[in-house]
Amino acid sequence: MADKTRSSQDRTRKLEDGLADASASQGAVGPWDSQSQPQASRQADVAAFIAQMKVREPRQATARGRLIFAMDATMSRQPTWDMALGLQADMFDAVKQVGGLDVQLIYFRGAGECRASKWVADPSELARLMTTVTVAGGFTQVGKVLSHARQETAKRRVDALVYVGDCMEEDIDAVCGRAGELAILGVPVFLFQEGRDEAAERAFQEIARLTKGAFCRFDHGSAQQLRELLSAVAVYAAGGRAALEDLSQRTRGGGAQLLLEQMK
């Protein structure tokens, strides 16, 4: 038992030690370091999310998928930080079950701090590393995240970018310019918004529209539904429609079934 514990700790330590620098046109992305919404409105958001998913062509499942998962770690997210970490960890668990997906995590916070992990085949390692991140005061850096995703897919195709955040403090036109670059490369962005910040909502919806991704809000009341949708998106990126059908059978519905019904 002690040997297994040491082995797990060694893998996590190697991951932390091997995190590599990446860069973006709006600045460097460094290495990774150690109010409820009405029910009817939530259902409308989820329905819109699913409707946008149906226009996505299934990825050819002959190669490993690649998913970038980005999170806003600024201080405004403190009240729901633990819940968000739980949702993200559940997504990684679903990905591990289906396999075939490499994941990279990015977070930003503080005075221009924006860090990315290296690509990892075992999502559970990144899920553990993610729990070491804490929030810190600072401004959003969504444009930097989008630029980093563009650079990564220029090296090797990225199948999807998932972003979780609550506000937008950058020039919307400039950020949408970065989104347009991803659209040209065929990288959809799936944005999940906490709260109801209007500027963020407009920006996130436009990014989703430009990249043919999707936008959805979440809060404590919609956590379960959003957990299922996050897992379904990740599994779809990993193995295409076949993997999504398998997830639907194992979970007997949920987010996977909702997506499949709209993708007929």
Secondary structure, 3 states (H helix, E strand, C coil): CHHHHHHHHHHHHHHHHCCCCEEECCEEEEECCCCCCCHHHHHHHHHHHHHHHCCCCCCCCCCCEEEEEEEECEHHHHHHHHHHHHHHHHHHHHHHHHCCEEEEEEEEECCCEEEECCCECCHHHHHHHHCCCCCECCCCCHHHHHHHHHHHHHHCCCCEEEEEECCCCCCHHHHHHHHHHHHHHCCCEEEEEECCCHHHHHHHHHHHHHHCCEEEEECHHHHHHHHHHHHHHHHHHHHHHHHHHHHHHHHCCHHHHHHHHHCC
